[in-house]
Amino acid sequence: MKNRTKVILGALGAAAAANCVHAALYKPEKTPAIELQPERCNEERACEHISRALQIPTISNPDKNLVDWSQFERFHRFLEEAYPLIHEKLEKEVVLEASLLYRWKGKNPALEPIALLAHQDVVPVAPGTEDDWTRPAFSGYNDGEYIWGRGALDMKNHLIGVMEAVETLLEEGFEPERDVYLCFGHDEEVVGSETGGAKAMAKLLESRGVHLDSVLDEGGAILPVNVKGFFNGYLAGVGIAEKGYADFEISLESKGGHSSQPPKHSGLGEMAKVIADLENHQFKAQVMPFVVDLFDAIGRKASYPARLVLCNLKALMPLAKQIMKQIPPAASLIRSTTGVTMASGSPAANVLPQKTSIVVNFRAMPGTTIEDIEKHIHKVVRNKNITVKTLKSKEASGFSSTDSRAFRVIQSVTAANHPNAVVAPFLVMGGTDAWYYEGICEHVYRFSPFIADTKLLLCTHGTNERLPVNSVGEAVVFFKRYVRALASE
């Protein structure tokens, strides 16, 4: 018995020692090196232009008749005034009502072009919340620490950053080898629009025989992360795919009548069971390769005690999956999500509903189709008398490779600015205009090179949306280096 105990203890000790060695060798993979030179950036001008851009309420709406197109015209005039060289040297087209398509001709037409995307439109401020803002939502106020306003993070900061980079490159006499397209949609916030600007621009390029080398749009950001004993640095998530989107209306018919003689369950009571069925039967969780790559990249830069665990990531993934399922933001990375968002019943307090409806928003993982979602609804809801109607939908994107020239440039330029940053692939939860370009490009990435903590990102589409002033210069330099690296060969 003693000998057996010694053998077990010896084996455990050997395993622990091996694990310590494994953890010590579990270090970051080398970031591909690219030649970077010091870049000039007029940070003061960039901040001023972001501030001015935020003062123009380019609000999109699903009903085009409700859009104030004069604000988009005003925004276009502002861009012409702010960026004279771009409007002198680049070809510009207005597509549909207000989307902007710029073409910077390269010297070698045999090379595939690159495209940088952004959208001009913003979401409205929720009625009744206007006075909740520290600074007015369309003031563009710069207090030296933040630039305040709707669109500061989503995404006039990104659009102006791209324009500043291109204008500065033109000022410096840079000439690209390949064409560079700037594609600025006007209705990205109208999810799944069949008559949207991004779709029209992508189709226009396709009709001209254009196939893009790469696309860069909004998506990830640079997040400061400081967890004592685990990791202290930046996490830069590069979106290599995005989830699908679907709004389904689910309805039930019931007898109705006077509320003084109610049945055991009114239409709303029956609908409550439908909601419970949907929420209690979530989609199956699946750890896709990008999740493993994300945690692996973090693990390799984590503090040594944490590396003891994370170096055995693959073996621990089943446990990690169970933990992630309990944390909504983490769960959204490994499964399609179900969110019951709207409900309607009777038009009066003393009338039982004859028709009860809910709207459920689904965000589908790549590989899960809109048809799959509808089948799921009918499968998990016990009441087979429901009527299911698709209101709006957009399929999930495919995955772009992390082994591409564009991804390596994003990785290298970000790492050059922040040597302790983890640059890793991730899945974008929302929708972007980049989705429409998949037909003419295999390398589609979603990354906005602005530093913003999680607290700030939660203000996107909400009250007190604002951009840190100290993130602007670095973002412009990123875009300059990105264009210089990808368009020079």
Secondary structure by P-SEA (a helix, b strand, c coil): caaaaaaaaaaaaaaaaaaaaaaaaccccccccccccbbbbaaaaaaaaaaaaaacccccccccccccaaaaaaaaaaaaaacaaaaacbbbbbcccbbbbbbbccccccbbbbbbbbbccccccccccccccccccccccccccccccccccccaaaaaaaaaaaaaaaaacccccbbbbbbbbcccccccccccaaaaaaaaaaaacccccccccccccbbbbbccccccbbbbbbbcbbbbbbbbbbbcccccccccccccccaaaaaaaaaaaaaaccccccccaaaaaaaaaaaaaccaaaaacccccccaaaaaaaaaaacaaaaaacbbbbbbccccccccccccccbbbbbbbbbbcccccaaaaaaaaaaacccccbbbbbcccccbbbbbbcccaaaaaaaaaaaaaccccbbbbbbbccccccccccccccbbbbbbcccccaaaaaacccccccccccaaaaaaaaaaaaaaaaacc
